[in-house]
Amino acid sequence: MDNNKNEQNKDHVKIYDKYMYVSQEKFKSAILIIVVFLMGFITGFLARESTEKNNETNENNINSSYSVEMNKSERI
């Protein structure tokens, strides 16, 4: 009888371990998805910020070049 009880406990532990393993894998997957999303979001944000700074610099350069060209044409 004692032996039968031990087998039942082992089966119960196996089911519990399987449940814990599945839940841990789901948790790991969810964390991985969140981390990848956050990395992409931060990268996109930084890239956009950098692009906006470059656009402002280019616009200032174009405007200053245009004013220099205007000054040259006024001399002629």
Backbone torsions as a table, in degrees:
resi	resn	phi	psi	omega
1	MET	NA	-40.9	178.8
2	ASP	-61.7	-38.2	-179.7
3	ASN	-65.0	-40.4	179.3
4	ASN	-64.3	-39.4	179.3
5	LYS	-65.0	-39.9	178.1
6	ASN	-64.0	-38.7	178.9
7	GLU	-65.5	-40.1	178.3
8	GLN	-64.3	-41.2	178.1
9	ASN	-63.8	-40.3	178.3
10	LYS	-63.2	-41.9	177.8
11	ASP	-62.8	-41.2	178.8
12	HIS	-63.1	-41.5	179.1
13	VAL	-66.0	-39.9	178.9
14	LYS	-61.1	-44.0	179.5
15	ILE	-65.2	-42.4	179.6
16	TYR	-64.6	-43.4	178.6
17	ASP	-62.8	-40.2	178.3
18	LYS	-63.4	-43.4	178.4
19	TYR	-62.1	-43.5	179.5
20	MET	-64.4	-41.2	179.7
21	TYR	-62.6	-45.6	-179.9
22	VAL	-63.5	-43.2	-179.1
23	SER	-67.6	-36.1	176.7
24	GLN	-65.8	-39.7	179.0
25	GLU	-65.9	-39.9	176.7
26	LYS	-63.2	-41.8	179.5
27	PHE	-64.1	-44.3	178.4
28	LYS	-61.7	-41.3	179.2
29	SER	-63.6	-43.0	179.8
30	ALA	-64.6	-42.8	178.5
31	ILE	-63.4	-42.2	179.2
32	LEU	-61.1	-43.7	179.5
33	ILE	-63.4	-42.8	179.7
34	ILE	-64.5	-43.3	-179.3
35	VAL	-64.1	-44.4	179.4
36	VAL	-63.6	-41.8	178.4
37	PHE	-61.8	-45.6	-179.5
38	LEU	-63.9	-40.2	178.1
39	MET	-63.1	-42.8	178.0
40	GLY	-64.9	-41.2	-180.0
41	PHE	-63.9	-46.1	-179.3
42	ILE	-65.4	-42.6	178.3
43	THR	-61.4	-44.4	178.3
44	GLY	-63.4	-40.3	179.3
45	PHE	-63.9	-45.6	179.9
46	LEU	-66.6	-38.1	178.9
47	ALA	-65.7	-41.2	179.6
48	ARG	-65.0	-42.4	179.4
49	GLU	-62.7	-42.2	179.3
50	SER	-65.6	-40.8	179.4
51	THR	-64.6	-41.2	179.0
52	GLU	-63.1	-40.3	178.2
53	LYS	-64.5	-42.0	178.6
54	ASN	-64.6	-39.2	179.0
55	ASN	-64.6	-40.8	178.6
56	GLU	-64.3	-41.8	178.8
57	THR	-63.8	-43.6	179.8
58	ASN	-64.9	-39.6	178.8
59	GLU	-64.7	-40.3	177.8
60	ASN	-65.1	-40.4	178.3
61	ASN	-65.3	-40.8	179.3
62	ILE	-65.3	-43.9	-179.8
63	ASN	-64.5	-41.1	179.7
64	SER	-69.7	-36.1	177.0
65	SER	-65.8	-40.5	-179.7
66	TYR	-64.5	-41.6	-179.6
67	SER	-68.5	-33.8	176.4
68	VAL	-66.1	-42.9	178.3
69	GLU	-63.3	-39.3	178.4
70	MET	-63.7	-42.2	179.9
71	ASN	-63.9	-39.1	178.3
72	LYS	-65.0	-41.8	-177.6
73	SER	-70.9	-27.9	178.3
74	GLU	-70.1	-28.8	-179.8
75	ARG	-71.0	-29.4	-175.9
76	ILE	-76.0	NA	NA
